[in-house]
């Protein structure tokens, strides 16, 4: 398994690598719940369906809402290995259009 350095991917950028509105729209698309465990969490993160270390991008279709625990535990493992039961939720999420946010 590849080892990620401190400068790999989006590391060290905090939440600045994605705009606030786009981040909130992805959270809304995923129901403000972790796509893997379904937990409604206060501190959500964005996880890459295809990890950046494996050539994944920051496109909306490659970003999923995850709780901090699941994002950390998954690491660079394929989703099918980490959470095979979440496959239908993930497919529904990445194919759904992003909702418009109310102001």
N, C-alpha and C positions, 0 to 999 in steps of 0.2 A: 504494500500500500504506500503511495507517495506521501512524503512528509511535507507539510506546509510550513513555510517559513513565515516570519513576522511580516514580510512584505508581499506575501502571496495574495492574489485575488483582491478582496476588499479589506483585508486586515489593516487595522490601524486607521481606518477612515471613519469609524463610528457610523453614524446614520447619514453621513453626508454623501455617500455614494449613490443615493437615490433621493429623489425629491419627496417632500413631505406629503404632497397630495397623492402622488402615485403610490406611496407606501400605504396611506390610509385607504385608498381604493382597493388595493390587494387585500388588506385586512378585512374590508367590508365584503369583498367577493368571497372570502373564506369564512365569513360569519364570525369574525373576531375569535376564532377558535383554532387550536393547534390542529393541523391537517392530519397529524399522525395519531395523537391520543384523544383528540376531541375536547380537551380541557379548555375551558374559558379562562384565559389567563390575563392578568394585568400587564405583564411584561412579555410582549410578543416579539418575535424576531422574524426575519425573512430568511428562508432556507432555499438553496438552489436545488431544483429537481435533479439536474445534471450538475455535479459539483464543478466549480470553476477550474479546479485542478484537473478535471477530465474534459475540459473544453467547453463547459457550460457558460452561458452568457447571463447578462443582467436583464434579459427580456422578461416582460410580464408573464409570458407562458412558462418561463423557467423558474419563477419565484413563487414560493408557497409560504403561508403563515405557519410558524412553528413556535411552541413554547421553548423557553431557553433550555430546559432539560432534554427535550427530544432533539433539538438542533445540535446540542453538544454530544449527546449519545450517538447520534447517527454518524457524525463525522463525515468521512468521504465514502461511506458504504453506499451501495446502490439502494434505492428505495425498496426495491423488491426483496432485498435481504433484510432491511431494517424493519419495515412495516408492510408486509404483503397484504394484510387485511385492509389497508388504507388505499389500495389501488383504485377503487371506484370513486372514493372521495377526491383523490388527486386528479383523476381523469375529468371528473365533473368540474373541478376548480379551474384547471388550466384551459378548458374549452369554454368556460363561461365568460361573457363580456364583463369588463370592469364596470361596476355601478357608478352612476354619477353621485357625487356627494352633495348633500343639502347644505346650504350656507347658513 
